[in-house]
Amino acid sequence: MASIHLHDVCLDYPLYGAYDFSLKRRLLGRLFRQTSEMRTIRAVDDISIEAKAGARIGLAGPNGSGKSTLLRLIAGVFPATSGRVEISGNIVPLLGLGAGVNLDFVAADNISLLLRISGRKPTPAVLDEIWAFTELEERMRRLPLRMFSSGMLMRVLFATATAFPADILLLDEWLSVVDENFSAKAEQRLRKMVETAAIVIIASHDHALLRRTCNSIINLDHGRIASTVALDAPVPHHLELGEISA
């Protein structure tokens, strides 16, 4: 059964440009026996979350509050610095469509690569189904993605990212990039994924959307949980891509 258990979880980011790596600095440091420690910033600070099947959690807060970072930590993109993270179930992280893409590779190879990164096997049937969803011409499968328009590129990436159902669906505010002619079809697929996933976590600035979609909202501030608001069970709602905009 799908579940998420975060207990006192922290995540520190290294500040790579915040100190001097020059040879002069190193020599002086050795001469005066000074240690050079890497400076960090705490992006997720002592967060505990318990989620079981049926959870629809909204993450709210201003830019820089830690919403996207927390989603990436749950997805396994970032390892926790401390605390305990226990995840059970298949995660589909819709957190940014371009991760892992090589624009110089042809579309078919990029789709196969993205599927393998997500732990899926790119069988011919799966590849054909993904390409059919894009509604692009067959010949374009053998063209480099660099030759695609932004709308065409988003079709390929969206179709690939949403090709499989999720036990745990993580959704960030990226759907506004889907082109207008493709939005209705993408909306229908997204709505189905939200309805069938055991656990959904959505990060958004749109409080009205979160209140319609979620049964709890976690307000973040500087990487910490400022408050948690329990809501009534969300009513079925026709998600519109225009509502989920950065």
Buried (B, 14 or more C-beta within 10 A) or exposed (E): EBBBBBBEBBBBBEEEEEEEEEEEEEEEEEEEEEEEEEEEEBBBBBBEBEBEEEBBBBBBBEEEBBBBBBBBBBBEEBEBBEBEBEBBBBBBBBBBBEEEBEEEBBBBBBBBBBBEEBEBEBEEEBBEEBBEBBEBEEEBBEBBBEEBEEEBBBBBBBBBBBBBEBBBBBBBBBBEBBBEEBBEBBBEBBBEBBEEBBBBBBBBBBEEBBBBBBBBBBBBBEBBBEEEBEBEEBEEEEBBBEBBBE
